[in-house]
Amino acid sequence: MTQDVRLTVDTAALAHNVGVLRERAGSALVMVVVKANAYGHGAVESARAFAAAGVDWLGVADLDEALELRRAGITTPVLAWLHAPGETFEQAARHDVTPAVSDLAQLEAAAAAGVRAVHLCVDTGLSRNGAVESEWPALFDRAAELRDVLPVEGLMSHLSNTSPEEDGLQLASFFRASAALGERGIEPPLRHLAASAAALHYEGSHGTMVRFGLAAYGLSPFPDRTSADLGLRPALTMTAPVTSTKRVPAGEGVSYGYLFRPERDTTIAVVPVGYSDGIDRAASDRASVTIGQRTYRVRGRIAMNALVIDVGDDPVEVGDEVVVFGDPALGRQGADDWARASGSITWDVVASLSARLPRSTA
Ligand SMILES: Cc1ncc(COP(=O)(O)O)c(C=O)c1O
């Protein structure tokens, strides 16, 4: 990238977060979710760091993501839970990837492919993938028949995080699924439905494994609790140099649509990141960045490849390093600040970051 936009992942922070989360998980095993390019952090390097930190499992959405990890030589158990129609699971079998199956067709295909084991995915109320309760008898009966060729290693579901009451209903449904499997002589050692929020909020949701996504990257899943409150360290820092500055007289329009017209003469600095890099245009004129220890407001519309900040009369120069976001404990804007600015969520801020941006580890 000629403009020197950079994403730096602090692997020591990833390891630190795993340590904190393992403690919070108690006796449950720890899966770290590395789907969506490891939440924008870079799949292979992040997965390597998590594996080195001793996580028990890695989780991905689809088999392509799982195979990328295997091709990179990562040998940690990997679970993948979203599959294309007609998936044969042959690659999963060949590369020792564990599929979570949501229906009979997937179960049959996994058995035919000779995968080592499956997790059964049940829909306990999210209304996404997973077998709904009326489908459990047929799925579980068949899983029992196939038990000798295809062990059921896990039972999984996913929470909607709507309210403690709604999560409680899902948990009750999950226990029913577990009991229904038990009646058929299947006792999966791995029972998991909690992601970051439930795992950190409610020990009763732990089952025998928890799946940490956002929190493993050091980001808080709660709007009212910071990373530091949770003892976590945000691992990702996005930086870019100032590429130009210019003096703008009071009243002059700045960027598309002239969303911003300064009230007094000021200096604006151009930062070469925009929505093609995954920076949400909805944060236009709201988000902030830092240069050194000073915070500057993004002004006007965020464009495809650039945004503009108002640096007032400060001596900001071409080449100065702009921290778009990083660890708030170091005085930077956080990914959560960007989420608030764009009216989105922290997951979206990091997962949207373009895969073509150079990532390095520190
Ligand atoms: C099935 C599943 N488990 C776990 C996670 C991790 O969620 P979080 O990032 O909230 O920890 C996700 C992410 O969306 C998911 O889809």
PDBQT file of the ligand as one rigid body, heavy atoms in Angstrom, charges set to zero:
ROOT
HETATM    1  C1  LIG A 401     -21.723 -19.071  16.275  1.00  0.00    +0.000 C 
HETATM    2  C2  LIG A 401     -20.901 -17.982  16.855  1.00  0.00    +0.000 A 
HETATM    3  N1  LIG A 401     -20.272 -18.183  18.030  1.00  0.00    +0.000 NA
HETATM    4  C3  LIG A 401     -19.524 -17.227  18.604  1.00  0.00    +0.000 A 
HETATM    5  C4  LIG A 401     -19.375 -15.994  18.022  1.00  0.00    +0.000 A 
HETATM    6  C5  LIG A 401     -18.527 -14.967  18.727  1.00  0.00    +0.000 C 
HETATM    7  O1  LIG A 401     -19.316 -13.870  19.129  1.00  0.00    +0.000 OA
HETATM    8  P1  LIG A 401     -18.680 -12.663  19.929  1.00  0.00    +0.000 P 
HETATM    9  O2  LIG A 401     -17.812 -11.923  18.985  1.00  0.00    +0.000 OA
HETATM   10  O3  LIG A 401     -19.856 -11.861  20.360  1.00  0.00    +0.000 OA
HETATM   11  O4  LIG A 401     -17.910 -13.253  21.064  1.00  0.00    +0.000 OA
HETATM   12  C6  LIG A 401     -20.011 -15.731  16.809  1.00  0.00    +0.000 A 
HETATM   13  C7  LIG A 401     -19.913 -14.413  16.179  1.00  0.00    +0.000 C 
HETATM   14  O5  LIG A 401     -20.833 -13.845  15.667  1.00  0.00    +0.000 OA
HETATM   15  C8  LIG A 401     -20.797 -16.756  16.207  1.00  0.00    +0.000 A 
HETATM   16  O6  LIG A 401     -21.413 -16.562  15.023  1.00  0.00    +0.000 OA
ENDROOT
TORSDOF 0
